[in-house]
Amino acid sequence: MNKAKQTLPELLEASQGKKILFLGREGIFTAKEVARFLKKYGVTITTTYEEGVVGVVEHHSLNPVEEDISCLAYDDGVPLFKLLDFEKMLSEGIDDDELLMGVKLGNDQERIFRLLGNAYIGNALFVKLLAMYEWHEEDEDNTQDRDVIMYTLRRYIQIKPNEEDLLYSSLTLKRLAREATDPRLLEVLIKFPNITFLQKGKQKITLRESIATNPHLDKEVIARLMSLRDTGVDMYLAANTSTPLEVLQKYAQREEEEINQSLASNSNIDEVLFISLLGKSESVMQLMLWYQPVTMQRVEQMQEVISDENLFAYLGDNKTIDADVLEKLIESTNQALLVNLAGNESLDGQMLARIFERNIPQTFQYLARNPSTPVTVLEKLYRAYQEELDILVGLSYNTATPVEILKALYERDEFELTKGIASNASVPLEILNILKIDTRLRNELTANETFVASITQKLGL
């Protein structure tokens, strides 16, 4: 019966006065650091196969001479270990405080860089080391800086094996800034190169602005962001629902249009700030109508200030209106408001049915597209308005539209209707598979959850 091979820790514990042979290049740790680690076991490091060698640690890539030595050691029964396994063991034995003290005293940037590339150290140590890394601001495309960004993304962003290319995309850094939950990591990300990202609609946002949108900011991170005195960062902080009220109040005192717009879109402002924003510019009022939670008291306050029915109609798009306020609004004579309410998915079926019963033709196409509209109303719209393309298009996009109606719309073979059908996750897969040959429908199909799920399943992803 074969004797079980000793583990590396077991070998070291039993090898005082012996030697460990290291073959191949250095890895995460230098020979000096390895020697210091082995010293506590009374074991020394060597690079030659000599008397007293009780184990071999090998880099994954060896030259021909090193390969011969490895084979010789194997034939002699000397246990062989991978360098990665040794590095993992060494990393797990690191005293974080001791290491950090040593690095700080020497400001050893080369060692910091190597440690950042060590996947075996914990996140807390990684973040502290990352805070000590000195970026090469004078060099726009520094290789070491790129590697540090890569180490950070690889550690915190979960990707599939076939998505490795995402690590090379700057947008993944923006994703980390938005999704990170550790305030200390967010604080360190502020020191990263302030990359600018291009968003949908060709709008731009910087890394620091992206951090300012994160809901996991704490007081220290917010203070650090505010100290930048960056207008864009301030705007995103003012809009962030996690920003403390006392900070929002400071922003309000600045009386700046862009800051007021951000505050108007922040659903966590208090009643004092809400009242202070009433009567500001039309754009500020519009944002308040869209984003502020609306109680009966607030809607009455808005009505006192807003006389323009078209401006007040923006309230119909708001998804956070109290039920008693909605009951009042759906009885309004403001047709523009009713049109927006007809398309608002937050209304329940009963409210949308009451809007339909008011028989206002302008609301029909929005009711037809609203997935919260009762099926009975959708069926009535289909039967009564066979020649109204806007209403039929709304039905074609609506996932609540009965399948039989969707099939009938598909049979009409009108491109505007077909686009809606191609985007609709309720459409049977056999129809979507027919539509996939039409390259004009690529955008609609790639946004269709049913179609994408079928392709993903076929590919085994």
VEXROMI-333536 format. One line per field, with one value per residue (C-alpha): residue number from 1; residue in three letters; y, x, z. Coordinates in steps of 0.001 Angstrom, whole numbers, m for minus. Each point is the difference from the previous one (the first is absolute). Example, Ala and Ser with C-alpha at 12.3 -4.5 7.8 and 13.67 -1.06 7.14 Angstrom:
BEGIN
num: [1, 2]
residu: [ALA, SER]
yy: [m4500, 3440]
xx: [12300, 1370]
zz: [7800, m660]
This chain:
BEGIN
num: [1, 2, 3, 4, 5, 6, 7, 8, 9, 10, 11, 12, 13, 14, 15, 16, 17, 18, 19, 20, 21, 22, 23, 24, 25, 26, 27, 28, 29, 30, 31, 32, 33, 34, 35, 36, 37, 38, 39, 40, 41, 42, 43, 44, 45, 46, 47, 48, 49, 50, 51, 52, 53, 54, 55, 56, 57, 58, 59, 60, 61, 62, 63, 64, 65, 66, 67, 68, 69, 70, 71, 72, 73, 74, 75, 76, 77, 78, 79, 80, 81, 82, 83, 84, 85, 86, 87, 88, 89, 90, 91, 92, 93, 94, 95, 96, 97, 98, 99, 100, 101, 102, 103, 104, 105, 106, 107, 108, 109, 110, 111, 112, 113, 114, 115, 116, 117, 118, 119, 120, 121, 122, 123, 124, 125, 126, 127, 128, 129, 130, 131, 132, 133, 134, 135, 136, 137, 138, 139, 140, 141, 142, 143, 144, 145, 146, 147, 148, 149, 150, 151, 152, 153, 154, 155, 156, 157, 158, 159, 160, 161, 162, 163, 164, 165, 166, 167, 168, 169, 170, 171, 172, 173, 174, 175, 176, 177, 178, 179, 180, 181, 182, 183, 184, 185, 186, 187, 188, 189, 190, 191, 192, 193, 194, 195, 196, 197, 198, 199, 200, 201, 202, 203, 204, 205, 206, 207, 208, 209, 210, 211, 212, 213, 214, 215, 216, 217, 218, 219, 220, 221, 222, 223, 224, 225, 226, 227, 228, 229, 230, 231, 232, 233, 234, 235, 236, 237, 238, 239, 240, 241, 242, 243, 244, 245, 246, 247, 248, 249, 250, 251, 252, 253, 254, 255, 256, 257, 258, 259, 260, 261, 262, 263, 264, 265, 266, 267, 268, 269, 270, 271, 272, 273, 274, 275, 276, 277, 278, 279, 280, 281, 282, 283, 284, 285, 286, 287, 288, 289, 290, 291, 292, 293, 294, 295, 296, 297, 298, 299, 300, 301, 302, 303, 304, 305, 306, 307, 308, 309, 310, 311, 312, 313, 314, 315, 316, 317, 318, 319, 320, 321, 322, 323, 324, 325, 326, 327, 328, 329, 330, 331, 332, 333, 334, 335, 336, 337, 338, 339, 340, 341, 342, 343, 344, 345, 346, 347, 348, 349, 350, 351, 352, 353, 354, 355, 356, 357, 358, 359, 360, 361, 362, 363, 364, 365, 366, 367, 368, 369, 370, 371, 372, 373, 374, 375, 376, 377, 378, 379, 380, 381, 382, 383, 384, 385, 386, 387, 388, 389, 390, 391, 392, 393, 394, 395, 396, 397, 398, 399, 400, 401, 402, 403, 404, 405, 406, 407, 408, 409, 410, 411, 412, 413, 414, 415, 416, 417, 418, 419, 420, 421, 422, 423, 424, 425, 426, 427, 428, 429, 430, 431, 432, 433, 434, 435, 436, 437, 438, 439, 440, 441, 442, 443, 444, 445, 446, 447, 448, 449, 450, 451, 452, 453, 454, 455, 456, 457, 458, 459, 460, 461]
residu: [MET, ASN, LYS, ALA, LYS, GLN, THR, LEU, PRO, GLU, LEU, LEU, GLU, ALA, SER, GLN, GLY, LYS, LYS, ILE, LEU, PHE, LEU, GLY, ARG, GLU, GLY, ILE, PHE, THR, ALA, LYS, GLU, VAL, ALA, ARG, PHE, LEU, LYS, LYS, TYR, GLY, VAL, THR, ILE, THR, THR, THR, TYR, GLU, GLU, GLY, VAL, VAL, GLY, VAL, VAL, GLU, HIS, HIS, SER, LEU, ASN, PRO, VAL, GLU, GLU, ASP, ILE, SER, CYS, LEU, ALA, TYR, ASP, ASP, GLY, VAL, PRO, LEU, PHE, LYS, LEU, LEU, ASP, PHE, GLU, LYS, MET, LEU, SER, GLU, GLY, ILE, ASP, ASP, ASP, GLU, LEU, LEU, MET, GLY, VAL, LYS, LEU, GLY, ASN, ASP, GLN, GLU, ARG, ILE, PHE, ARG, LEU, LEU, GLY, ASN, ALA, TYR, ILE, GLY, ASN, ALA, LEU, PHE, VAL, LYS, LEU, LEU, ALA, MET, TYR, GLU, TRP, HIS, GLU, GLU, ASP, GLU, ASP, ASN, THR, GLN, ASP, ARG, ASP, VAL, ILE, MET, TYR, THR, LEU, ARG, ARG, TYR, ILE, GLN, ILE, LYS, PRO, ASN, GLU, GLU, ASP, LEU, LEU, TYR, SER, SER, LEU, THR, LEU, LYS, ARG, LEU, ALA, ARG, GLU, ALA, THR, ASP, PRO, ARG, LEU, LEU, GLU, VAL, LEU, ILE, LYS, PHE, PRO, ASN, ILE, THR, PHE, LEU, GLN, LYS, GLY, LYS, GLN, LYS, ILE, THR, LEU, ARG, GLU, SER, ILE, ALA, THR, ASN, PRO, HIS, LEU, ASP, LYS, GLU, VAL, ILE, ALA, ARG, LEU, MET, SER, LEU, ARG, ASP, THR, GLY, VAL, ASP, MET, TYR, LEU, ALA, ALA, ASN, THR, SER, THR, PRO, LEU, GLU, VAL, LEU, GLN, LYS, TYR, ALA, GLN, ARG, GLU, GLU, GLU, GLU, ILE, ASN, GLN, SER, LEU, ALA, SER, ASN, SER, ASN, ILE, ASP, GLU, VAL, LEU, PHE, ILE, SER, LEU, LEU, GLY, LYS, SER, GLU, SER, VAL, MET, GLN, LEU, MET, LEU, TRP, TYR, GLN, PRO, VAL, THR, MET, GLN, ARG, VAL, GLU, GLN, MET, GLN, GLU, VAL, ILE, SER, ASP, GLU, ASN, LEU, PHE, ALA, TYR, LEU, GLY, ASP, ASN, LYS, THR, ILE, ASP, ALA, ASP, VAL, LEU, GLU, LYS, LEU, ILE, GLU, SER, THR, ASN, GLN, ALA, LEU, LEU, VAL, ASN, LEU, ALA, GLY, ASN, GLU, SER, LEU, ASP, GLY, GLN, MET, LEU, ALA, ARG, ILE, PHE, GLU, ARG, ASN, ILE, PRO, GLN, THR, PHE, GLN, TYR, LEU, ALA, ARG, ASN, PRO, SER, THR, PRO, VAL, THR, VAL, LEU, GLU, LYS, LEU, TYR, ARG, ALA, TYR, GLN, GLU, GLU, LEU, ASP, ILE, LEU, VAL, GLY, LEU, SER, TYR, ASN, THR, ALA, THR, PRO, VAL, GLU, ILE, LEU, LYS, ALA, LEU, TYR, GLU, ARG, ASP, GLU, PHE, GLU, LEU, THR, LYS, GLY, ILE, ALA, SER, ASN, ALA, SER, VAL, PRO, LEU, GLU, ILE, LEU, ASN, ILE, LEU, LYS, ILE, ASP, THR, ARG, LEU, ARG, ASN, GLU, LEU, THR, ALA, ASN, GLU, THR, PHE, VAL, ALA, SER, ILE, THR, GLN, LYS, LEU, GLY, LEU]
yy: [0, 3389, 2423, 3256, 2898, 2593, 3358, 3031, 1252, m3492, m149, 3381, m868, m3149, 1469, 2181, 368, m1173, 1780, 696, 267, 2675, m519, 2632, 3685, 1871, 472, 2294, m137, 721, m2487, 2238, m69, m3771, m465, 2134, m2155, m3278, 1223, m539, m3695, m162, m783, 1707, 764, m1290, 163, m3064, m3677, m908, m2008, 887, 836, m1505, 1625, 1849, 2967, 559, 2912, m1130, 906, m1613, 145, m3279, m93, 560, m2711, m2461, 909, m465, m3472, m951, 1091, m1929, m3146, 422, 129, 3664, 1462, 2677, 2919, 2723, 3558, 1101, m2336, 1326, 3613, m773, m1499, 2957, 2471, m1665, 362, 3732, 2251, 2929, 2632, m1073, 17, 3409, 1511, m1288, 1272, 3422, 439, m786, 1312, m3009, 628, m3034, m2245, 1644, m662, m3669, m447, 1564, m2752, m2626, m1587, m1794, 3005, 1160, 2923, 2135, m234, 506, 3263, 1323, m777, 1555, 3193, 81, m516, 3083, 554, 1195, 3129, 1362, m3130, m347, m3660, m1520, m3804, m403, 2205, m2075, m3175, 1430, 830, m3546, m1508, 2031, m977, m3664, m39, 1716, m636, m3463, m990, m3197, m1696, 1092, 3641, 548, 2894, 2019, 474, 2010, 2358, 3300, m320, m2857, 2489, 2183, m3068, m596, 3631, m403, m3515, m67, m369, 643, 3720, m420, m1341, 2907, 2425, m1564, 92, 3798, m82, m1942, 1872, 1961, m1753, 1392, m2488, 414, m966, m615, 3135, 1009, 1528, m79, m896, m172, m2702, 2323, 1006, m3705, m541, 2869, m1934, m3058, m654, m1401, 3216, 787, 3358, m377, m693, 2817, 2422, m1106, 495, 3430, 1050, m439, 3085, m1633, 1350, m3289, m1998, 2467, m392, m3789, 161, 2372, m2508, m3021, m1243, m1235, 3468, 1209, 2726, 2451, m255, 545, 3102, 1384, m553, 1779, 3088, 371, 1014, m1464, m1137, m3310, m851, 899, m2337, m2820, 672, 41, m3528, m1279, m1824, 257, 3766, 1139, 2327, 3084, m645, m932, 3340, 1902, m1470, 900, 3035, m491, m318, m1957, m2754, m393, m180, m2557, m2253, 337, m1038, m3050, m1240, 1265, m2301, 1741, 186, 1945, 2805, 175, m36, 2896, 1901, m631, 1136, 3282, 717, m1556, 1653, m1448, m3142, m1355, 259, m1549, m2872, m1368, m1241, m2745, m1742, m157, m3564, 995, 1627, m943, m1889, 2724, 2559, m2240, m344, 3763, 400, m2460, 2243, 3008, 2004, 396, m2254, 154, m1267, m2841, m1005, m386, m1856, m2391, m1064, m202, m3647, 782, 523, m3068, m1559, 1514, 3550, m548, m1433, 3164, 2124, m2135, 486, 3756, m563, 2406, m1195, 1523, m2458, m3164, m654, 363, m2308, m2469, m80, m57, m3556, 950, 632, m2711, m2639, 839, 3585, m1195, m2284, 2864, 2248, m2699, m666, 3652, 1480, m2405, 2836, 2178, m807, 1806, m2114, m3223, 784, 517, m3410, m1635, 1153, m828, m3247, m92, m167, m3441, m2351, m394, 3747, 26, m2779, 1959, 3115, m2081, m1254, 3577, 127, 3749, 915, 2324, m2777, m2601, 2073, m58, m3729, m637, 1830, m1625, m2766, m1388, m866, m3775, m1104, m1508, 3479, 1576, m2676, 951, 3680, m552, m223, 3672, 1997, 3157, m1548, m767, 2685, m1039, m3704, 516, 1889, m2775, m2109, m3039, m9, 621, m2757, m2489, 861, m190, m3412, m1289, 1157, m1559, 3270]
xx: [0, 1391, 876, m1988, 2084, 886, m1652, 2249, m742, 683, 3300, 1129, m940, 2150, 3011, 1919, 3589, m926, m333, m2777, 1017, m1775, m17, m1022, m709, m1109, m3745, m1946, 2717, 3700, 2664, 761, m3641, m181, 3178, m1444, m3150, 1952, 2240, m2735, 43, 3787, 19, 2218, m558, 2286, 106, 2255, m799, 2302, 240, m2667, m2740, m3268, m2451, m229, m2263, m451, m1149, m2497, 2537, 3452, 2947, 1545, 2712, m2596, m2194, 2913, 553, m3697, 50, 3086, m1590, m3147, 2003, 1702, m3402, 220, m3544, m855, m2351, m1455, 1162, m3662, m697, 3018, m1080, m3509, 1375, 2339, m2830, m2325, 2668, 523, m489, m1832, 1048, 3625, 107, m1691, 2400, 2970, m1355, m803, 3423, 1760, m2681, 964, m2149, 1378, m1026, m3435, m487, 952, m2304, m2914, 430, m268, m3451, 477, 21, m3302, m2045, 653, 3777, m365, m1922, 2561, 2834, m1959, m298, 3806, 614, 1376, m1553, 2157, m2026, 2588, m262, m3415, 472, 2199, 242, 186, m3059, m1947, 993, m1184, m3373, m131, 854, m2824, m2590, 969, m391, m3386, m1840, m1432, 277, m534, 2983, m1301, m252, 3694, 92, m2185, 3045, 1613, m2964, 66, m3777, 616, 1772, m3104, m2051, 2210, m398, m3780, m256, 2700, m1421, 3184, 344, 3758, 331, m2084, 2274, 3044, m1630, m86, 3806, m181, 540, m3224, m982, m2915, m2596, m2411, m3551, m3134, m1113, 3657, m34, 3250, 646, 3318, 1132, m369, m3484, m877, 1237, m2233, m3060, 798, m2542, 2661, 1911, 765, 844, 3730, m451, m2527, 2375, 2822, m2193, m1164, 3598, 671, m2148, m1098, m3314, m929, 727, m2074, m2943, m5, 418, m2962, m2088, 1173, m2719, 2717, 1472, m814, m2604, 2475, 2158, m3029, m867, 3495, m399, m3379, 1619, 2157, m3030, 1471, m2304, 1745, 166, m3690, m835, 1877, m1786, m3332, 695, 1023, m2985, 1451, m149, m2072, m3019, 2138, 2120, m3114, m1627, 3233, 178, m3612, m92, 3532, 619, m2350, 2604, 261, m3782, m186, 2495, m1934, m3202, 1771, 1976, m1330, m2301, m3376, m2371, m3266, 1779, 2747, m2349, m1943, 3246, 951, m3376, 371, 3260, m573, m2648, 1201, m2060, 2610, 2701, m2227, m743, 3519, m1322, m1796, 3352, 856, 217, m221, m3428, m2177, m3196, m2318, 1791, m390, m3719, m247, 2240, m1894, m3073, 1960, m1028, 3670, 205, 3796, 151, m2434, 2081, 3062, m1955, m1305, 3587, 1053, 596, m292, m3769, m2084, m2374, m3081, 1342, 1063, m3443, m1582, 2208, m1141, m3649, 452, 239, 2858, 1501, 3430, 467, m749, 3418, 1634, m2509, 637, 3725, m266, 500, m2069, m3088, m2650, m255, m3679, 943, 2721, m2494, m2506, 2688, 951, m3576, m1019, 3086, 1088, 1176, 1717, 3691, 1182, m2304, 938, 3712, m527, m1685, 2845, 2553, m2153, 958, m3519, m1670, m1633, 2028, m2844, 13, 3805, m241, m2646, 2185, 2924, m2124, m618, 3637, 417, 3538, m932, m2094, 2682, 2567, m2259, m575, 3767, 602, m2906, 1004, m3572, 160, 367, 3562, m928, m923, 3173, 2104, m1592, 697, 3701, 842, m1000, 3149, m2092, m1402, 3342, m307, m3529, 828, 3158, m2149, m2612, 473, m1758, 2107, 3288, m784, m604, 3328, 1838, m1503, 1013, 3572, 44, 972]
zz: [0, m1088, 2746, m258, m1261, 2617, m375, m318, 3544, 1382, m1873, 1328, 3582, m209, m1877, 2434, m1204, m3502, m3350, m2511, m3652, m2062, m3775, m2541, 219, 3091, 330, 2310, 2660, m382, 1075, 2981, 1112, m465, 2034, 2789, 29, 58, 2809, 2605, m909, 161, m3728, m2570, m3661, m2750, m3772, m500, 444, 2836, 3178, 2547, m2548, 1289, m2391, m3322, m778, m3740, m2121, m2654, m2691, 167, m2403, m1264, 2696, 2731, m1533, 253, 3647, 709, m1586, 1975, 3271, m867, m708, 3379, 1690, 999, 203, m2576, 638, m2210, 614, 73, 2911, 1891, m647, 1232, 3218, 537, m685, 2488, 2650, m495, 3009, m1601, 2537, m61, m3780, m272, 2508, m1946, m3296, 1453, 1533, m3255, m2404, m2128, m3078, m1813, 2865, 189, m3713, 377, 2981, m1872, m2550, 2747, m284, 3341, 2318, 1510, m1286, 3084, m487, m3737, 496, 2499, m2408, m2867, 2049, 248, m3720, m1755, m3424, m2891, m741, m2409, m2152, m1660, m946, 2670, m152, 3771, 517, m2539, 1847, 3333, m1542, m1374, 3410, 1548, m2595, 80, 3790, 229, m3267, m508, m3647, m1931, m1710, m3398, 1158, 730, m2487, 2403, 2215, m2781, m357, 1866, 425, 2439, 2265, m127, 901, 3049, 1080, m112, 1492, 2716, 3513, 2026, 824, 470, m3537, m1302, 1848, m1643, m3441, 280, m368, m3269, m3283, m520, m3205, m2028, m1240, m2882, 928, m2037, m1777, m304, 3481, 1932, 3621, 1851, 2403, 2989, m1110, m272, 3565, 1134, m1235, 2153, 2794, 2376, 630, 3638, 1570, m630, m3708, m381, 1721, m2298, m3077, 1143, 614, m3722, m726, m3216, m1349, m1643, 3161, 2060, m2378, 326, 3775, 250, m1955, 2018, 2378, 2390, 497, 3547, 369, 1547, m3139, m2244, 2021, m584, m3721, 23, 1507, m3094, m2071, m3194, m2795, m669, 3699, 406, m2869, 1722, 3298, m1840, m1279, 3450, 1497, 3531, 481, 2974, 56, 655, m3094, m1997, 765, m653, m3521, m872, m2212, m1328, m3744, m2262, m444, 3801, 292, m2796, 1798, 3251, m1780, m1389, 2989, 3324, 2009, m170, 2953, 82, 1843, m2610, m2985, 1521, 522, m3632, m1286, 1872, m1822, m3450, m2177, m3317, m715, m2425, 2656, 2676, m2421, 600, 3350, m1951, m619, 3714, 1366, 3694, 340, 2964, m880, 1341, m2204, m3064, 713, m181, m3059, m2235, 356, m1281, m3064, m949, m3092, m205, 3594, m802, m3032, 2204, 2674, m2691, m718, 3660, 977, 3716, m311, 729, m2517, 1560, m314, m3615, m800, 1408, m2252, m2971, 977, m238, m3769, m719, m3336, 739, 2876, m1996, m1554, 3429, 1645, m2847, 804, 3813, 1385, 3054, m2138, 575, m2758, m469, m909, m2396, m1738, m342, m1497, m2513, m1114, m209, m1649, m2718, m2218, 2621, m493, 3155, 2158, m1782, 357, 3735, 225, m1931, 2584, 3047, 1773, 1507, m3422, m475, m2188, m2508, m616, m333, m2597, m1911, 27, m1279, m2898, m1136, m1155, 655, 997, 2877, 1510, m695, 1923, 3027, m372, m234, 3300, 1857, 2443, m52, m3702, m639, m726, m3355, m1267, 1430, m1724, m3325, 589, 795, m3707, m402, 826, 498, 3181, 1643, 2689, 934, 207, 2067, 2527, 84, 3165, m1477, m3148, 1862, 2520, m2843, m1646, 3337, 673, m3425, 562, 3462, 1670]
